[in-house]
């Protein structure tokens, strides 16, 4: 299990003003990127290696 205690969450720059339906990302964890749904912060969190996240976001561009 990944310790997300120190995660510094920020709203994704691609999330618009759509009533709180946003994605939050934490990129301050060593070697890890965490992603969660802002409307359900206590819910599940997806985690990716920084390399995998970089490949994913590059492909989206």
Secondary structure as GFF3:
##gff-version 3
##sequence-region A 1 61
A	DSSP	beta_strand	9	11	.	.	.	ID=ss1
A	DSSP	beta_strand	23	29	.	.	.	ID=ss2
A	DSSP	beta_strand	32	37	.	.	.	ID=ss3
A	DSSP	three_ten_helix	38	40	.	.	.	ID=ss4
A	DSSP	beta_strand	45	49	.	.	.	ID=ss5
A	DSSP	alpha_helix	50	60	.	.	.	ID=ss6
###
